[in-house]
Amino acid sequence: MTTDHALHQPEGTSEFYDISNLILLEVWDENFHQGYWLSADDESSNKVATDRLTDLLIEKSDLGRGGKVLDVGCGVGTSAFRLAETTPAEIIGISNNQAQIDEAGRRAAAKGLADRVSFEYADVLALPYADGSFDVVWVFEALMHMDRTATLREILRVLRPGGRVVLTDFLLHGPLSDEDRARVAGHMEEIQASPVLDEDAYRTLVAGTGLELVELLDISENTSKTARRVYDAVNERFDELVERYGPEAAEVLNAFRNPIGLRPEMGYLIAVAVRPAA
């Protein structure tokens, strides 16, 4: 069983995204998360695949009648906008990267959604919201950049009793040799992320925060094309992107094309948990 050695380096994560925001828009999609493909033969575009994963989170959130949502690690707001366009929910997105917040706010205004979707700079370990403020909290491919245990406990605080957290995260999908385990750990450090957990460790993590796990879904086979597509796109455009964004971009690009990310053991999950009713 892999254990979670907590990581909380907000400055390092923010600096990483200062560059990777630009690169991801170039080589991947404006959705800063993995794609979901229906089968090995599915050749859907990155946009279609990432929207499909967003739709899965929307389905798991049960917001057909509305509610108040906190989107932790909101990126430039793309997933929040899709949620707002398909449900009557009110959404607050937070990030510790000011460039993301500024761009997300600009997009909300342009889409005419600023009355229901807003974005704020915030520290996830000291959320500026009262206890029980939210019906649903999303942590969409952001928890790996945080102290998982402390973050989930703070999320528990701001959830109403019976409210749910819906999250995605990397998953250690199969055993690794000691050598490969060290390589995976090095890769996670490259991308300012905590160690990858296996399923047993993830269940233990959630239970230890006071949340009640409702579902843990291993979708590794559906998301596996993501790493290959990013790897190929970065290799194809590496020199161009370094020339455009400067030598500091090379470090981020090299992290994105680290071949350890292609290993089948680097899986992906969706988890749904609830705050127990009082």
C-alpha positions in Angstrom: 0.0 0.0 0.0 1.3 3.5 -0.9 0.8 6.1 1.8 0.2 9.8 1.3 3.1 12.0 2.3 1.4 15.4 2.2 2.5 18.2 -0.1 1.4 21.8 0.3 3.6 24.2 -1.7 1.2 26.9 -3.0 4.0 29.1 -4.3 5.6 26.3 -6.3 2.3 25.1 -7.7 1.3 28.6 -8.7 4.7 29.2 -10.4 4.3 25.9 -12.2 1.0 26.9 -13.6 2.2 30.4 -14.7 4.0 28.5 -17.5 1.9 25.4 -17.8 -1.3 27.4 -18.3 0.2 28.7 -21.6 1.6 25.3 -22.6 -1.6 23.4 -21.9 -3.6 25.7 -24.0 -1.1 25.1 -26.9 -0.7 21.3 -26.7 -3.8 20.0 -25.0 -7.1 22.0 -24.4 -8.5 24.8 -22.3 -9.8 22.0 -20.0 -6.8 21.5 -17.7 -7.7 17.9 -16.9 -7.6 14.5 -18.5 -9.8 13.3 -21.3 -12.3 10.3 -21.2 -12.4 8.0 -24.2 -15.1 5.3 -24.6 -12.7 2.6 -25.9 -9.3 2.0 -27.4 -10.8 2.7 -30.8 -12.3 6.0 -29.8 -10.4 8.8 -31.5 -12.4 11.7 -30.1 -10.7 15.1 -30.0 -9.1 16.3 -26.8 -12.0 18.8 -26.4 -14.6 16.1 -26.8 -12.8 13.8 -24.4 -12.2 16.4 -21.7 -15.8 17.7 -21.9 -16.9 14.0 -21.5 -15.0 13.7 -18.3 -16.5 17.0 -17.1 -20.0 15.6 -17.9 -19.2 12.6 -15.7 -18.4 14.9 -12.7 -21.6 16.8 -13.4 -23.6 13.5 -13.3 -22.0 12.5 -10.0 -22.7 15.9 -8.5 -26.6 15.5 -8.6 -27.2 19.2 -9.2 -30.3 19.0 -11.4 -32.2 21.1 -8.9 -29.3 23.5 -8.3 -27.2 24.2 -5.3 -24.0 26.0 -4.3 -20.8 24.6 -5.6 -17.1 25.3 -4.8 -14.7 24.4 -7.6 -11.3 24.0 -6.0 -8.4 24.4 -8.5 -10.8 25.9 -11.1 -8.2 26.5 -13.9 -9.6 29.1 -16.4 -13.2 28.1 -15.6 -14.0 25.8 -18.5 -15.5 23.1 -16.4 -17.4 25.5 -14.1 -19.0 27.1 -17.2 -20.1 23.7 -18.5 -21.6 23.0 -15.1 -23.4 26.3 -15.1 -24.7 25.8 -18.7 -26.2 22.4 -17.8 -27.5 22.9 -14.2 -29.0 25.9 -12.3 -26.1 25.7 -9.8 -24.3 28.8 -8.4 -20.5 28.2 -8.6 -17.5 29.8 -6.9 -14.1 28.8 -8.4 -10.9 29.2 -6.5 -7.2 29.0 -7.4 -3.9 30.1 -5.9 -2.8 31.2 -9.4 -3.9 34.8 -10.1 -3.5 34.5 -13.8 -6.1 31.7 -13.9 -8.5 33.7 -11.7 -8.2 36.8 -14.0 -8.8 34.8 -17.1 -11.7 32.8 -15.7 -13.4 36.0 -14.6 -12.9 37.6 -18.0 -14.5 34.5 -19.6 -17.4 34.4 -17.2 -18.3 38.0 -18.1 -17.9 37.3 -21.9 -20.3 34.3 -21.5 -22.9 36.2 -19.6 -22.5 33.9 -16.6 -20.9 36.3 -14.1 -24.2 36.3 -12.1 -23.8 32.6 -11.2 -20.1 31.9 -11.7 -17.4 33.8 -9.9 -13.7 33.2 -9.2 -11.6 34.1 -6.2 -8.0 33.8 -5.1 -8.0 31.5 -2.0 -5.9 29.2 0.1 -7.5 25.8 0.1 -6.3 25.1 3.6 -8.0 28.2 5.0 -11.1 28.7 2.9 -12.8 32.1 3.4 -16.2 30.5 3.7 -18.4 29.7 6.7 -19.1 26.1 7.9 -21.6 24.3 5.8 -21.6 26.9 2.9 -21.7 24.5 0.0 -23.8 21.6 -1.3 -21.1 20.2 -3.5 -17.3 20.7 -3.7 -15.4 19.8 -6.9 -11.7 19.0 -6.8 -11.1 18.4 -10.4 -7.5 17.1 -10.9 -6.2 19.5 -8.3 -6.0 17.4 -5.1 -2.6 15.9 -6.1 -1.1 19.4 -5.9 -2.3 19.8 -2.2 -1.9 18.2 1.2 -4.7 15.7 0.5 -5.7 15.1 4.1 -5.7 18.7 5.3 -7.5 19.8 2.1 -10.3 17.2 2.5 -10.8 18.1 6.1 -11.2 21.8 5.2 -13.6 20.8 2.4 -15.6 18.8 5.0 -15.9 21.9 7.1 -17.4 24.0 4.3 -19.8 21.2 3.1 -23.3 21.1 4.5 -24.3 17.9 6.2 -25.2 15.5 3.5 -23.2 17.5 0.9 -20.8 15.8 -1.4 -17.3 16.2 -2.7 -16.6 15.0 -6.2 -12.9 14.7 -7.2 -10.5 13.2 -9.6 -6.9 12.2 -8.9 -4.1 10.1 -10.2 -4.3 6.4 -9.1 -1.5 3.9 -8.8 -3.0 1.3 -11.1 -1.0 -1.8 -10.4 2.3 -2.8 -8.7 5.6 -1.0 -9.4 9.2 -2.1 -8.8 11.2 -0.1 -6.3 13.1 1.5 -9.2 9.9 2.5 -11.0 8.3 3.7 -7.8 11.2 6.1 -7.4 10.8 7.3 -10.9 7.1 7.9 -10.4 7.9 9.8 -7.2 10.4 12.0 -9.1 7.9 12.7 -11.8 5.3 13.8 -9.3 7.8 16.2 -7.8 8.4 17.6 -11.3 4.8 18.5 -11.6 4.5 19.9 -8.1 2.3 16.9 -7.0 2.0 14.6 -4.0 2.8 10.9 -4.3 0.3 8.7 -6.3 -1.9 6.5 -4.0 -3.2 3.0 -4.7 -6.9 2.2 -4.2 -6.5 0.9 -0.7 -4.5 4.0 0.4 -7.1 6.3 -1.2 -9.9 4.7 0.7 -8.0 5.0 3.9 -7.2 8.7 3.1 -10.9 9.6 2.6 -12.0 7.7 5.7 -9.4 9.5 7.8 -10.8 12.9 7.0 -14.3 12.3 8.3 -15.9 12.0 4.9 -17.9 8.9 3.9 -16.8 7.4 0.6 -19.7 6.7 -1.6 -17.9 5.6 -4.8 -14.4 5.1 -6.1 -14.3 4.5 -9.8 -11.1 3.5 -11.5 -11.3 5.0 -15.0 -7.6 4.4 -16.0 -8.4 2.6 -19.2 -10.6 5.5 -20.3 -8.1 8.3 -19.6 -4.9 6.6 -20.8 -4.8 8.4 -24.1 -4.2 11.7 -22.3 -0.6 11.0 -21.5 0.3 9.8 -25.0 -1.4 12.7 -26.7 0.4 15.3 -24.4 3.7 13.5 -24.8 3.5 13.4 -28.6 2.3 17.1 -28.9 5.1 18.3 -26.6 7.8 16.4 -28.5 6.5 17.7 -31.8 6.5 21.4 -30.7 9.2 21.5 -28.0 11.6 23.8 -29.8 8.8 26.1 -31.0 7.4 26.5 -27.5 10.7 27.1 -25.8 11.4 29.8 -28.4 8.0 31.4 -27.8 7.9 31.2 -24.0 11.5 31.2 -23.1 14.0 28.8 -21.5 11.9 28.5 -18.3 9.3 26.7 -20.4 11.7 23.8 -21.1 11.4 22.5 -17.5 7.7 22.3 -17.7 7.8 20.8 -21.2 10.2 18.1 -20.0 7.9 17.3 -17.1 5.0 16.8 -19.6 7.1 14.5 -21.8 8.5 12.4 -19.0 8.0 8.8 -20.3 7.0 7.6 -16.8 3.7 9.3 -17.4 3.0 6.7 -20.1 3.3 3.8 -17.8 0.0 1.8 -17.5 0.4 1.9 -13.7 -0.2 5.7 -13.8 -4.0 5.5 -13.5 -6.8 7.8 -12.7 -9.9 7.8 -10.5 -13.2 9.6 -9.8 -14.2 9.6 -6.1 -17.5 10.7 -4.5 -17.8 11.2 -0.8 -20.3 12.9 1.5 -20.3 14.7 4.8 -22.3 12.5 7.1 -25.5 14.0 8.3 -25.4 15.4 11.8 
